[in-house]
Amino acid sequence: MDDQAHGACNRLEPVFDLLGKRWTGLVLGALMEGPARFSELARTIDGVSERMLTERLNELGDVGLVERHVLPGPPVGVEYRLTERGKALEPALDALAAWAEDHLAEDR
Amino acid sequence: MDDQAHGACNRLEPVFDLLGKRWTGLVLGALMEGPARFSELARTIDGVSERMLTERLNELGDVGLVERHVLPGPPVGVEYRLTERGKALEPALDALAAWAEDHLAEDR
């Protein structure tokens, strides 16, 4: 292996630092379908606790992938949605999901 | 959100179960550059311990993404390489890396 291999590792490292945390990919996948309230996300993502969902949404907010949007109401509410930066992840997540369907499905 | 959102989550779940573990993406990224010996991988992937690298290579072998190949020698050696299933991940990992370069680089 050469410097290029080092390069590939380094390019992927920040992605997996972020997406490698449990639930993060699923939160993004859910928000790809459109903005959602906390309660909708909690219901859609099987098994996530409210505490973990809050933590992941905050992390995704900190890196500028998700934003919190206050709905004017009534009734007043809050929804989460992807920023442009977050939406730009969609092709890559779609490619991952397509790969999983083709190559992991038979094991499950 | 509707059933489609559930679908997106479910499609991504097996991928992140696998890639979400620390080092897994980096091991795959390194092997995308070509077959490598254990010592080369350990050197390329900054900070991974031999124990963790062994564990990740075994997991990737179990799901059929990486195979162990004995080099006839002399000197006899072992290298790790991607299977066809593992190579099929490359476009998705490239898309992730491209996204990271465009959208995460400015924070680092």
Backbone of each chain as ProteinMPNN parsed JSONL, in Angstrom:
{"seq_chain_A": "MDDQAHGACNRLEPVFDLLGKRWTGLVLGALMEGPARFSELARTIDGVSERMLTERLNELGDVGLVERHVLPGPPVGVEYRLTERGKALEPALDALAAWAEDHLAEDR", "coords_chain_A": {"N_chain_A": [[0.845, -1.196, 0.0], [0.31, 2.313, -0.45], [0.801, 5.899, -0.346], [-1.652, 6.655, -1.282], [-3.448, 4.855, -0.201], [-3.347, 5.524, 2.484], [-4.52, 7.998, 2.098], [-7.164, 7.298, 1.358], [-8.086, 6.15, 3.73], [-7.938, 8.323, 5.437], [-9.778, 10.021, 4.271], [-12.153, 8.742, 4.774], [-12.361, 8.674, 7.482], [-13.483, 10.967, 8.991], [-16.156, 10.71, 8.219], [-17.018, 8.277, 9.265], [-16.554, 8.702, 11.915], [-18.679, 10.294, 12.439], [-21.057, 9.071, 11.284], [-20.785, 6.597, 12.299], [-21.778, 6.323, 14.821], [-24.199, 4.839, 16.895], [-27.56, 4.929, 15.778], [-27.331, 7.341, 14.372], [-27.221, 7.196, 11.527], [-29.731, 6.194, 11.051], [-31.405, 8.201, 11.982], [-30.795, 10.205, 10.139], [-31.632, 8.887, 7.813], [-34.381, 8.732, 8.268], [-35.045, 11.455, 8.277], [-34.482, 12.117, 5.664], [-36.776, 11.559, 4.366], [-38.297, 13.702, 4.845], [-39.171, 16.64, 6.882], [-39.62, 16.136, 10.425], [-41.347, 15.69, 13.527], [-40.115, 15.375, 16.899], [-41.451, 13.296, 18.248], [-42.412, 11.781, 16.138], [-40.054, 10.901, 14.983], [-39.057, 9.367, 17.069], [-40.879, 7.333, 17.083], [-40.608, 6.23, 14.579], [-38.03, 5.241, 14.468], [-37.077, 2.33, 15.385], [-36.632, 1.271, 18.666], [-34.964, 3.301, 19.626], [-34.07, 5.379, 22.373], [-35.569, 8.175, 24.121], [-33.656, 9.819, 25.222], [-31.312, 9.13, 23.816], [-32.076, 9.811, 21.243], [-32.403, 12.562, 21.461], [-29.761, 13.272, 22.017], [-28.426, 12.496, 19.663], [-29.716, 14.095, 17.752], [-28.897, 16.573, 18.636], [-26.123, 16.377, 18.225], [-26.068, 16.119, 15.441], [-27.105, 18.547, 14.795], [-25.049, 20.187, 15.757], [-22.996, 19.69, 13.904], [-24.091, 20.751, 11.723], [-25.925, 19.392, 10.098], [-28.557, 18.912, 10.619], [-31.436, 20.824, 11.38], [-33.319, 22.579, 13.834], [-36.629, 23.505, 13.864], [-39.013, 25.839, 14.659], [-42.426, 25.471, 14.683], [-44.987, 27.662, 13.821], [-47.646, 27.32, 14.632], [-51.155, 27.731, 15.767], [-51.305, 24.301, 16.958], [-48.309, 25.218, 18.692], [-45.192, 23.869, 17.764], [-42.287, 21.761, 17.309], [-40.101, 20.963, 14.738], [-37.747, 18.777, 13.174], [-35.316, 19.082, 10.645], [-33.436, 18.345, 7.656], [-30.503, 20.15, 6.814], [-29.078, 21.875, 3.938], [-26.58, 20.757, 3.693], [-26.973, 18.374, 5.011], [-28.888, 17.196, 3.365], [-27.346, 16.731, 1.167], [-26.113, 14.384, 1.685], [-27.723, 12.388, 0.85], [-27.44, 10.914, -1.725], [-25.211, 9.286, -1.169], [-26.064, 7.79, 1.052], [-28.191, 6.481, -0.107], [-26.8, 4.912, -1.942], [-25.431, 3.251, -0.191], [-27.595, 1.925, 1.011], [-28.646, 0.598, -1.19], [-26.574, -1.109, -1.793], [-26.631, -2.683, 0.521], [-29.075, -3.947, 0.229], [-28.591, -5.517, -2.0], [-26.438, -7.061, -1.174], [-26.385, -7.755, 1.515], [-28.831, -8.7, 2.199], [-29.382, -11.438, 1.79], [-28.357, -12.696, 3.988], [-30.076, -12.277, 6.034]], "CA_chain_A": [[0.0, 0.0, 0.0], [1.081, 3.535, -0.621], [0.185, 7.093, 0.233], [-3.059, 6.727, -1.672], [-4.223, 4.083, 0.77], [-3.47, 6.438, 3.612], [-5.493, 9.007, 1.704], [-8.524, 6.746, 1.418], [-8.437, 6.018, 5.145], [-8.143, 9.643, 6.028], [-11.005, 10.603, 3.736], [-13.337, 8.092, 5.352], [-12.375, 8.756, 8.943], [-14.495, 11.879, 9.563], [-17.509, 10.224, 7.938], [-17.399, 7.225, 10.195], [-16.634, 9.32, 13.244], [-20.02, 10.856, 12.564], [-22.124, 8.11, 10.981], [-20.537, 5.338, 12.985], [-22.464, 6.24, 16.113], [-25.505, 4.179, 16.814], [-28.762, 5.713, 15.48], [-27.137, 8.53, 13.545], [-27.623, 6.906, 10.151], [-31.181, 5.994, 11.0], [-32.028, 9.522, 12.117], [-30.654, 10.857, 8.834], [-32.498, 8.183, 6.864], [-35.767, 9.136, 8.517], [-35.228, 12.856, 7.88], [-34.44, 12.182, 4.197], [-38.171, 11.475, 3.898], [-38.937, 14.988, 5.091], [-39.109, 17.097, 8.264], [-40.411, 15.326, 11.349], [-41.312, 16.047, 14.943], [-39.385, 14.45, 17.757], [-42.263, 12.103, 18.546], [-42.468, 10.969, 14.918], [-38.757, 10.237, 14.843], [-38.943, 8.349, 18.116], [-41.747, 6.216, 16.713], [-40.124, 5.626, 13.325], [-36.742, 4.564, 14.652], [-37.34, 1.257, 16.355], [-35.702, 0.966, 19.739], [-34.173, 4.428, 20.133], [-34.64, 6.007, 23.576], [-35.698, 9.627, 23.955], [-32.379, 10.429, 25.582], [-30.37, 8.939, 22.711], [-32.53, 10.573, 20.078], [-32.054, 13.959, 21.744], [-28.309, 13.421, 21.901], [-28.05, 12.402, 18.249], [-30.204, 15.287, 17.053], [-28.011, 17.676, 19.018], [-24.84, 16.203, 17.525], [-26.277, 16.417, 14.017], [-27.245, 19.996, 14.744], [-23.731, 20.795, 15.961], [-22.185, 19.61, 12.682], [-24.792, 21.463, 10.656], [-26.667, 18.512, 9.181], [-29.977, 18.937, 10.98], [-31.808, 22.041, 12.101], [-34.542, 22.569, 14.62], [-37.474, 24.546, 13.291], [-40.215, 26.015, 15.478], [-43.641, 25.638, 13.89], [-45.711, 28.777, 14.444], [-48.861, 26.861, 15.281], [-51.329, 26.746, 16.831], [-50.49, 24.311, 18.178], [-46.874, 25.398, 18.511], [-44.458, 22.598, 17.789], [-40.899, 21.822, 16.826], [-39.743, 19.838, 13.879], [-36.345, 18.669, 12.774], [-35.184, 18.851, 9.21], [-32.075, 18.36, 7.15], [-29.963, 21.333, 6.147], [-28.573, 21.527, 2.602], [-25.444, 19.864, 3.902], [-27.529, 17.066, 5.351], [-29.543, 16.624, 2.176], [-26.303, 16.313, 0.222], [-25.705, 13.013, 2.026], [-28.692, 11.396, 0.376], [-26.959, 9.945, -2.718], [-24.301, 8.317, -0.553], [-26.853, 6.872, 1.876], [-28.927, 5.625, -1.047], [-25.868, 3.928, -2.488], [-25.204, 2.269, 0.88], [-28.803, 1.116, 1.189], [-28.754, -0.279, -2.359], [-25.576, -2.171, -1.6], [-27.101, -3.583, 1.574], [-30.148, -4.784, -0.325], [-28.024, -6.503, -2.934], [-25.342, -7.885, -0.67], [-26.563, -8.221, 2.901], [-30.18, -9.223, 2.394], [-29.45, -12.901, 1.825], [-27.945, -13.197, 5.312], [-31.004, -11.862, 7.063]], "C_chain_A": [[0.88, 1.246, 0.0], [0.348, 4.715, 0.019], [-1.293, 7.209, -0.099], [-3.948, 5.97, -0.674], [-4.412, 4.897, 2.052], [-4.543, 7.482, 3.336], [-6.918, 8.506, 1.832], [-8.982, 6.618, 2.867], [-8.776, 7.378, 5.732], [-9.432, 10.287, 5.539], [-12.233, 10.004, 4.409], [-13.461, 8.312, 6.85], [-13.429, 9.726, 9.501], [-15.928, 11.414, 9.324], [-17.927, 9.191, 8.982], [-17.346, 7.681, 11.641], [-18.061, 9.787, 13.495], [-21.095, 9.779, 12.411], [-21.972, 6.807, 11.754], [-21.236, 5.23, 14.324], [-23.849, 5.628, 15.94], [-26.624, 5.206, 16.64], [-28.547, 6.861, 14.502], [-27.6, 8.31, 12.104], [-29.133, 6.774, 10.02], [-31.933, 7.316, 11.15], [-31.956, 10.248, 10.774], [-31.576, 10.212, 7.798], [-33.953, 8.595, 7.024], [-36.006, 10.563, 8.024], [-35.101, 13.064, 6.366], [-35.866, 12.174, 3.62], [-38.915, 12.794, 4.114], [-38.837, 15.368, 6.559], [-39.999, 16.23, 9.163], [-40.297, 15.881, 12.763], [-40.561, 14.974, 15.719], [-40.166, 13.15, 17.953], [-42.378, 11.185, 17.33], [-41.16, 10.199, 14.731], [-38.63, 9.096, 15.845], [-39.762, 7.11, 17.749], [-41.197, 5.475, 15.491], [-38.884, 4.775, 13.554], [-36.887, 3.557, 15.782], [-36.245, 1.154, 17.403], [-34.886, 2.133, 20.265], [-34.862, 4.996, 21.375], [-34.739, 7.511, 23.329], [-34.364, 10.321, 24.241], [-31.38, 10.323, 24.419], [-30.778, 9.758, 21.494], [-32.195, 12.056, 20.246], [-30.566, 14.198, 21.515], [-27.877, 13.422, 20.424], [-28.523, 13.622, 17.457], [-29.331, 16.493, 17.39], [-26.666, 17.589, 18.295], [-24.969, 16.575, 16.051], [-26.516, 17.914, 13.807], [-25.892, 20.682, 14.849], [-22.87, 20.756, 14.697], [-22.933, 20.176, 11.473], [-25.53, 20.58, 9.668], [-28.173, 18.583, 9.4], [-30.269, 20.269, 11.652], [-33.176, 21.869, 12.754], [-35.369, 23.758, 14.136], [-38.742, 24.643, 14.125], [-41.402, 26.293, 14.565], [-44.518, 26.679, 14.569], [-47.018, 28.351, 15.134], [-50.034, 27.767, 15.03], [-51.692, 25.368, 16.27], [-49.013, 24.483, 17.845], [-46.179, 24.036, 18.582], [-43.052, 22.811, 17.288], [-40.709, 20.67, 15.859], [-38.262, 19.912, 13.545], [-36.304, 18.45, 11.282], [-33.718, 18.922, 8.803], [-31.725, 19.733, 6.607], [-29.55, 20.922, 4.731], [-27.414, 20.538, 2.714], [-25.914, 18.448, 4.229], [-28.169, 16.401, 4.148], [-28.512, 16.099, 1.179], [-25.793, 14.9, 0.506], [-26.577, 11.963, 1.358], [-28.145, 10.425, -0.683], [-26.049, 8.871, -2.108], [-25.074, 7.315, 0.308], [-27.694, 5.944, 0.993], [-28.027, 4.532, -1.615], [-25.572, 2.846, -1.452], [-26.402, 1.342, 1.037], [-28.963, 0.136, 0.026], [-27.761, -1.438, -2.238], [-26.064, -3.187, -0.573], [-28.195, -4.503, 1.039], [-29.588, -5.872, -1.217], [-27.109, -7.499, -2.241], [-25.478, -8.343, 0.775], [-27.883, -8.97, 3.074], [-30.2, -10.741, 2.562], [-29.048, -13.491, 3.18], [-29.006, -12.97, 6.376], [-32.38, -12.467, 6.889]], "O_chain_A": [[2.042, 1.211, 0.404], [-0.584, 4.547, 0.806], [-2.082, 7.767, 0.663], [-5.054, 6.403, -0.354], [-5.503, 4.944, 2.62], [-5.357, 7.811, 4.199], [-7.783, 9.208, 2.356], [-10.125, 6.938, 3.194], [-9.775, 7.544, 6.431], [-10.099, 11.007, 6.282], [-13.239, 10.689, 4.591], [-14.541, 8.154, 7.42], [-14.191, 9.35, 10.391], [-16.814, 11.69, 10.132], [-19.039, 9.23, 9.508], [-18.019, 7.11, 12.499], [-18.58, 9.691, 14.607], [-21.935, 9.596, 13.292], [-22.91, 6.016, 11.852], [-21.282, 4.147, 14.908], [-24.554, 5.883, 14.962], [-26.619, 6.246, 17.299], [-29.501, 7.309, 13.866], [-28.294, 9.153, 11.536], [-29.73, 7.183, 9.024], [-32.971, 7.522, 10.521], [-32.942, 10.834, 10.327], [-32.217, 10.904, 7.007], [-34.668, 8.783, 6.04], [-37.043, 10.851, 7.426], [-35.562, 14.078, 5.842], [-36.12, 12.706, 2.54], [-40.029, 12.973, 3.622], [-38.468, 14.542, 7.394], [-40.997, 15.668, 8.713], [-39.279, 16.463, 13.139], [-40.395, 13.841, 15.267], [-39.617, 12.055, 17.839], [-42.436, 9.963, 17.469], [-41.154, 9.022, 14.372], [-38.16, 8.007, 15.514], [-39.381, 5.984, 18.069], [-41.31, 4.254, 15.386], [-38.704, 3.732, 12.926], [-36.826, 3.896, 16.964], [-35.073, 0.972, 17.074], [-34.177, 1.979, 21.259], [-36.089, 5.084, 21.424], [-34.077, 8.051, 22.443], [-34.0, 11.29, 23.574], [-30.697, 11.289, 24.083], [-29.933, 10.327, 20.803], [-31.763, 12.719, 19.303], [-30.165, 15.189, 20.903], [-27.066, 14.247, 20.003], [-27.804, 14.121, 16.591], [-29.059, 17.332, 16.53], [-26.14, 18.593, 17.815], [-24.108, 17.249, 15.485], [-26.168, 18.468, 12.764], [-25.613, 21.638, 14.125], [-22.101, 21.683, 14.444], [-22.458, 20.086, 10.341], [-25.74, 20.974, 8.521], [-28.959, 18.345, 8.484], [-29.444, 20.784, 12.406], [-34.04, 21.127, 12.287], [-34.863, 24.874, 14.016], [-39.465, 23.66, 14.285], [-41.382, 27.235, 13.773], [-44.766, 26.587, 15.772], [-47.434, 28.97, 16.114], [-49.937, 28.568, 14.101], [-52.321, 25.279, 15.216], [-48.527, 23.96, 16.842], [-46.554, 23.171, 19.374], [-42.678, 23.915, 16.891], [-41.11, 19.54, 16.135], [-37.629, 20.964, 13.627], [-37.133, 17.737, 10.716], [-32.881, 19.483, 9.511], [-32.566, 20.402, 6.006], [-29.662, 19.751, 4.368], [-27.296, 19.604, 1.92], [-25.329, 17.462, 3.781], [-28.017, 15.199, 3.932], [-28.771, 15.147, 0.443], [-25.123, 14.296, -0.33], [-26.215, 10.788, 1.305], [-28.361, 9.219, -0.559], [-26.113, 7.701, -2.485], [-24.77, 6.122, 0.292], [-27.882, 4.77, 1.312], [-28.437, 3.38, -1.752], [-25.473, 1.666, -1.791], [-26.248, 0.129, 1.179], [-29.363, -1.011, 0.223], [-28.079, -2.587, -2.544], [-25.931, -4.396, -0.768], [-28.232, -5.69, 1.361], [-30.055, -7.011, -1.193], [-27.008, -8.65, -2.664], [-24.75, -9.237, 1.209], [-28.029, -9.778, 3.991], [-30.95, -11.267, 3.384], [-29.362, -14.643, 3.481], [-28.85, -13.426, 7.509], [-33.276, -12.204, 7.691]]}, "seq_chain_B": "MDDQAHGACNRLEPVFDLLGKRWTGLVLGALMEGPARFSELARTIDGVSERMLTERLNELGDVGLVERHVLPGPPVGVEYRLTERGKALEPALDALAAWAEDHLAEDR", "coords_chain_B": {"N_chain_B": [[-44.624, 11.459, 8.588], [-44.399, 8.34, 6.838], [-45.014, 4.93, 5.789], [-42.937, 4.683, 4.028], [-40.842, 6.074, 5.174], [-40.283, 4.5, 7.372], [-39.37, 2.387, 5.826], [-36.971, 3.44, 4.728], [-35.405, 3.719, 7.011], [-35.225, 1.064, 7.803], [-33.833, -0.009, 5.677], [-31.365, 1.123, 5.974], [-30.46, 0.231, 8.369], [-29.098, -2.402, 8.609], [-26.718, -1.758, 7.316], [-25.489, 0.187, 8.899], [-25.265, -1.192, 11.244], [-23.164, -2.755, 10.588], [-21.109, -1.093, 9.377], [-20.982, 0.843, 11.243], [-19.35, 0.259, 13.332], [-16.401, 1.034, 15.081], [-13.46, 1.499, 13.164], [-14.163, -0.282, 11.104], [-15.015, 0.865, 8.643], [-12.67, 2.098, 7.921], [-10.913, -0.016, 7.605], [-12.067, -1.273, 5.407], [-11.808, 0.829, 3.571], [-9.044, 0.953, 3.32], [-8.524, -1.552, 2.183], [-9.768, -1.271, -0.242], [-7.859, -0.161, -1.8], [-6.372, -2.259, -2.529], [-5.135, -5.665, -2.003], [-3.763, -6.437, 1.23], [-1.28, -7.037, 3.714], [-1.554, -8.007, 7.179], [0.191, -6.492, 8.786], [0.626, -4.273, 7.183], [-1.915, -3.164, 7.077], [-2.262, -2.508, 9.757], [-0.409, -0.526, 10.013], [-1.256, 1.37, 8.233], [-3.732, 2.203, 9.173], [-4.289, 4.558, 11.283], [-3.805, 4.361, 14.705], [-5.25, 2.035, 15.297], [-5.493, -0.931, 17.247], [-3.716, -4.079, 17.414], [-5.347, -6.092, 18.324], [-7.952, -5.065, 17.925], [-7.913, -4.749, 15.158], [-7.674, -7.385, 14.294], [-10.104, -8.381, 15.238], [-11.968, -6.899, 13.743], [-11.299, -7.645, 11.129], [-11.977, -10.316, 11.247], [-14.751, -10.127, 11.672], [-15.537, -8.893, 9.279], [-14.804, -10.881, 7.575], [-16.616, -12.856, 8.366], [-19.056, -11.831, 7.425], [-18.609, -12.0, 4.806], [-17.207, -10.058, 3.358], [-14.509, -9.669, 3.312], [-11.631, -11.585, 2.559], [-9.241, -13.992, 3.648], [-6.095, -14.701, 2.486], [-3.695, -17.033, 1.75], [-0.392, -16.519, 1.016], [1.755, -18.143, -1.227], [4.557, -17.95, -1.094], [8.201, -18.581, -1.131], [8.8, -15.75, 1.105], [6.356, -17.385, 3.118], [3.153, -15.992, 3.601], [0.333, -13.996, 4.724], [-2.404, -12.459, 3.266], [-4.977, -9.979, 3.238], [-7.999, -9.471, 1.504], [-10.547, -7.833, -0.43], [-13.691, -9.366, -1.049], [-15.889, -10.033, -3.87], [-18.315, -9.029, -3.06], [-17.47, -7.248, -1.115], [-15.994, -5.466, -2.683], [-18.038, -4.323, -4.071], [-18.98, -2.381, -2.453], [-17.555, -0.128, -2.908], [-18.425, 2.139, -4.619], [-20.343, 3.357, -2.948], [-18.873, 3.993, -0.656], [-17.056, 5.74, -1.784], [-18.801, 7.783, -2.496], [-19.577, 8.643, 0.018], [-17.121, 9.564, 1.006], [-16.611, 11.637, -0.772], [-18.688, 13.345, -0.15], [-17.951, 13.99, 2.466], [-15.603, 15.398, 2.008], [-16.578, 17.633, 0.698], [-18.362, 18.677, 2.544], [-17.67, 18.363, 5.229], [-15.091, 19.106, 5.546], [-14.519, 21.835, 6.025], [-14.887, 22.182, 8.716], [-12.754, 21.116, 9.98]], "CA_chain_B": [[-43.873, 10.364, 7.977], [-45.252, 7.217, 6.467], [-44.325, 3.647, 5.711], [-41.688, 4.827, 3.286], [-39.809, 6.493, 6.121], [-39.914, 3.246, 8.02], [-38.577, 1.631, 4.862], [-35.626, 4.006, 4.631], [-34.698, 3.343, 8.238], [-34.94, -0.371, 7.802], [-32.821, -0.304, 4.668], [-30.042, 1.577, 6.419], [-30.07, -0.366, 9.654], [-28.023, -3.405, 8.531], [-25.456, -1.141, 6.88], [-24.821, 0.854, 10.009], [-24.865, -2.243, 12.19], [-21.866, -3.262, 10.153], [-20.106, -0.035, 9.168], [-20.992, 1.76, 12.375], [-18.346, -0.084, 14.334], [-15.137, 1.744, 14.891], [-12.407, 0.923, 12.313], [-14.633, -1.105, 9.992], [-14.963, 1.641, 7.405], [-11.276, 2.378, 7.574], [-10.338, -1.266, 7.098], [-12.576, -1.419, 4.038], [-11.192, 1.878, 2.75], [-7.656, 0.561, 3.048], [-8.504, -2.711, 1.278], [-10.187, -0.818, -1.574], [-6.638, 0.153, -2.542], [-5.743, -3.51, -2.943], [-4.853, -6.603, -0.909], [-2.718, -5.969, 2.152], [-0.956, -7.881, 4.863], [-1.983, -7.485, 8.473], [1.105, -5.435, 9.265], [0.397, -3.075, 6.362], [-3.169, -2.554, 7.529], [-2.049, -1.937, 11.09], [0.399, 0.686, 9.848], [-2.031, 2.358, 7.459], [-4.889, 2.701, 9.905], [-3.73, 5.221, 12.459], [-4.412, 4.213, 16.025], [-5.932, 0.76, 15.555], [-4.658, -1.908, 17.948], [-3.701, -5.369, 16.711], [-6.519, -6.849, 18.756], [-9.141, -4.54, 17.243], [-7.813, -5.03, 13.73], [-7.998, -8.807, 14.138], [-11.545, -8.553, 15.457], [-12.701, -6.325, 12.608], [-11.071, -8.485, 9.948], [-12.783, -11.529, 11.426], [-16.16, -9.774, 11.438], [-15.716, -8.656, 7.842], [-14.754, -12.217, 6.967], [-17.87, -13.563, 8.689], [-20.15, -11.365, 6.565], [-18.252, -12.246, 3.41], [-16.685, -8.878, 2.65], [-13.045, -9.748, 3.249], [-11.13, -12.957, 2.669], [-7.86, -14.197, 4.034], [-5.478, -15.435, 1.387], [-2.337, -17.429, 2.106], [0.559, -16.332, -0.076], [2.563, -19.364, -1.254], [5.931, -17.669, -0.683], [8.689, -18.022, 0.116], [8.356, -16.255, 2.405], [4.916, -17.576, 3.283], [2.524, -14.847, 4.263], [-1.124, -13.956, 4.629], [-2.922, -11.129, 2.987], [-6.424, -9.814, 3.294], [-8.486, -8.765, 0.316], [-11.998, -7.739, -0.528], [-14.437, -10.262, -1.935], [-16.702, -9.257, -4.821], [-19.319, -8.321, -2.242], [-16.784, -6.121, -0.485], [-15.652, -4.478, -3.716], [-19.279, -3.657, -4.498], [-19.213, -1.243, -1.551], [-16.69, 1.004, -3.241], [-19.101, 3.386, -5.035], [-21.011, 3.999, -1.815], [-17.845, 4.601, 0.208], [-16.545, 6.908, -2.519], [-19.797, 8.854, -2.388], [-19.464, 9.167, 1.391], [-15.868, 10.318, 1.136], [-16.77, 12.88, -1.536], [-19.548, 14.205, 0.658], [-17.171, 14.483, 3.605], [-14.67, 16.416, 1.527], [-17.321, 18.852, 0.358], [-19.243, 19.215, 3.582], [-17.121, 18.318, 6.591], [-13.705, 19.585, 5.566], [-14.374, 23.188, 6.557], [-14.927, 22.173, 10.182], [-11.611, 20.403, 10.534]], "C_chain_B": [[-44.79, 9.158, 7.783], [-44.434, 5.926, 6.433], [-42.996, 3.723, 4.982], [-40.535, 5.232, 4.213], [-39.337, 5.286, 6.938], [-39.002, 2.429, 7.123], [-37.147, 2.129, 4.772], [-34.794, 3.627, 5.854], [-34.287, 1.889, 8.19], [-33.854, -0.733, 6.801], [-31.434, 0.068, 5.165], [-29.546, 0.841, 7.656], [-28.959, -1.426, 9.522], [-26.683, -2.816, 8.11], [-24.736, -0.534, 8.074], [-24.516, -0.093, 11.16], [-23.447, -2.706, 11.874], [-20.81, -2.149, 10.122], [-19.993, 0.894, 10.367], [-19.953, 1.428, 13.427], [-17.036, 0.613, 14.026], [-14.152, 0.892, 14.083], [-12.929, 0.196, 11.083], [-14.548, -0.36, 8.661], [-13.537, 1.893, 6.955], [-10.571, 1.137, 7.043], [-10.783, -1.473, 5.65], [-11.933, -0.401, 3.103], [-9.764, 1.507, 2.37], [-7.624, -0.583, 2.032], [-9.028, -2.375, -0.122], [-8.967, -0.524, -2.442], [-5.914, -1.103, -3.012], [-5.476, -4.399, -1.74], [-3.723, -6.074, -0.029], [-2.491, -6.997, 3.249], [-1.421, -7.193, 6.14], [-1.112, -6.305, 8.904], [0.932, -4.137, 8.469], [-0.87, -2.36, 6.805], [-2.973, -1.847, 8.863], [-1.296, -0.609, 10.994], [-0.419, 1.785, 9.168], [-3.125, 3.011, 8.288], [-4.418, 3.247, 11.249], [-4.503, 4.885, 13.721], [-5.101, 2.898, 16.289], [-4.964, -0.185, 16.28], [-4.686, -3.222, 17.169], [-4.937, -6.186, 17.075], [-7.779, -6.388, 18.023], [-9.094, -4.854, 15.757], [-8.155, -6.494, 13.445], [-9.495, -9.028, 14.241], [-12.336, -8.052, 14.241], [-12.511, -7.159, 11.349], [-11.883, -9.772, 10.049], [-14.261, -11.252, 11.166], [-16.438, -9.584, 9.952], [-15.601, -9.964, 7.06], [-16.069, -12.963, 7.174], [-19.031, -13.12, 7.796], [-19.765, -11.426, 5.087], [-17.753, -11.041, 2.642], [-15.181, -8.944, 2.43], [-12.66, -11.216, 3.305], [-9.638, -12.951, 2.97], [-7.245, -15.086, 2.958], [-4.039, -15.748, 1.764], [-1.443, -17.304, 0.873], [1.536, -17.504, -0.065], [4.023, -19.138, -0.835], [6.93, -18.396, -1.549], [8.942, -16.51, 0.0], [6.839, -16.389, 2.432], [4.333, -16.364, 4.016], [1.025, -14.935, 4.118], [-1.508, -12.554, 4.216], [-4.442, -11.153, 3.046], [-6.845, -9.074, 2.042], [-10.003, -8.754, 0.306], [-12.539, -8.848, -1.408], [-15.182, -9.389, -2.95], [-17.742, -8.422, -4.072], [-18.704, -7.096, -1.568], [-16.453, -5.035, -1.499], [-16.876, -3.686, -4.151], [-19.631, -2.462, -3.609], [-18.497, 0.02, -2.012], [-17.448, 2.26, -3.693], [-19.762, 4.116, -3.87], [-19.989, 4.668, -0.889], [-17.222, 5.822, -0.471], [-17.506, 8.083, -2.401], [-19.759, 9.482, -0.999], [-18.226, 10.041, 1.543], [-15.97, 11.658, 0.403], [-17.642, 13.863, -0.759], [-18.747, 14.82, 1.813], [-16.208, 15.583, 3.174], [-15.386, 17.737, 1.263], [-17.975, 19.499, 1.573], [-18.708, 19.13, 5.008], [-15.765, 19.009, 6.665], [-13.568, 20.943, 6.245], [-14.391, 23.253, 8.09], [-13.645, 21.628, 10.798], [-10.294, 21.079, 10.229]], "O_chain_B": [[-45.8, 8.993, 8.466], [-43.328, 5.846, 6.968], [-42.065, 2.965, 5.254], [-39.401, 4.783, 4.046], [-38.141, 5.093, 7.156], [-38.008, 1.856, 7.569], [-36.211, 1.33, 4.743], [-33.625, 3.261, 5.736], [-33.149, 1.533, 8.498], [-33.055, -1.64, 7.034], [-30.447, -0.584, 4.825], [-28.35, 0.834, 7.947], [-27.971, -1.357, 10.252], [-25.63, -3.318, 8.505], [-23.53, -0.715, 8.244], [-23.617, 0.165, 11.96], [-22.65, -3.004, 12.764], [-19.761, -2.254, 10.756], [-19.024, 1.643, 10.492], [-19.7, 2.233, 14.324], [-16.631, 0.755, 12.872], [-14.04, -0.312, 14.312], [-12.198, 0.069, 10.101], [-14.062, -0.904, 7.67], [-13.237, 1.9, 5.761], [-9.735, 1.224, 6.143], [-9.976, -1.804, 4.782], [-11.559, -0.731, 1.978], [-9.333, 1.724, 1.238], [-6.792, -0.584, 1.124], [-8.766, -3.106, -1.077], [-9.029, -0.625, -3.667], [-4.963, -1.028, -3.791], [-5.575, -3.954, -0.597], [-2.841, -5.353, -0.496], [-3.401, -7.725, 3.646], [-1.647, -5.984, 6.179], [-1.613, -5.264, 9.328], [1.073, -3.042, 9.013], [-0.912, -1.134, 6.901], [-3.454, -0.733, 9.069], [-1.518, 0.306, 11.787], [-0.288, 2.966, 9.487], [-3.416, 4.198, 8.139], [-4.186, 2.507, 12.205], [-5.713, 5.1, 13.794], [-5.512, 2.654, 17.423], [-3.775, -0.233, 15.966], [-5.584, -3.446, 16.357], [-5.5, -6.886, 16.233], [-8.573, -7.207, 17.558], [-10.116, -5.189, 15.159], [-8.842, -6.8, 12.471], [-10.086, -9.759, 13.447], [-13.263, -8.717, 13.778], [-13.456, -7.358, 10.586], [-12.413, -10.257, 9.05], [-14.943, -12.047, 10.517], [-17.45, -10.056, 9.434], [-16.226, -10.128, 6.012], [-16.57, -13.622, 6.263], [-19.891, -13.929, 7.447], [-20.509, -10.96, 4.224], [-17.859, -10.995, 1.416], [-14.648, -8.355, 1.489], [-13.288, -12.002, 4.014], [-8.898, -12.04, 2.598], [-7.823, -16.103, 2.575], [-3.256, -14.846, 2.063], [-1.706, -17.903, -0.17], [2.09, -17.834, 0.984], [4.653, -20.039, -0.282], [6.557, -18.814, -2.645], [9.266, -16.03, -1.086], [6.129, -15.585, 1.828], [4.948, -15.802, 4.922], [0.505, -15.842, 3.468], [-0.994, -11.574, 4.756], [-5.085, -12.195, 2.921], [-6.152, -8.171, 1.572], [-10.651, -9.572, 0.959], [-11.914, -9.225, -2.4], [-15.112, -8.162, -2.895], [-18.004, -7.269, -4.413], [-19.337, -6.045, -1.464], [-16.605, -3.845, -1.226], [-16.769, -2.526, -4.549], [-20.473, -1.638, -3.965], [-18.808, 1.116, -1.548], [-17.152, 3.35, -3.203], [-19.743, 5.346, -3.809], [-20.217, 5.774, -0.399], [-16.902, 6.813, 0.186], [-17.089, 9.228, -2.229], [-19.891, 10.698, -0.853], [-18.281, 11.12, 2.133], [-15.484, 12.68, 0.887], [-17.364, 15.061, -0.72], [-18.856, 16.013, 2.095], [-16.02, 16.573, 3.881], [-14.869, 18.813, 1.564], [-18.125, 20.72, 1.629], [-19.254, 19.771, 5.906], [-15.345, 19.446, 7.736], [-12.598, 21.177, 6.967], [-13.968, 24.244, 8.685], [-13.474, 21.676, 12.016], [-9.24, 20.589, 10.634]]}, "name": "protein", "num_of_chains": 2, "seq": "MDDQAHGACNRLEPVFDLLGKRWTGLVLGALMEGPARFSELARTIDGVSERMLTERLNELGDVGLVERHVLPGPPVGVEYRLTERGKALEPALDALAAWAEDHLAEDRMDDQAHGACNRLEPVFDLLGKRWTGLVLGALMEGPARFSELARTIDGVSERMLTERLNELGDVGLVERHVLPGPPVGVEYRLTERGKALEPALDALAAWAEDHLAEDR"}
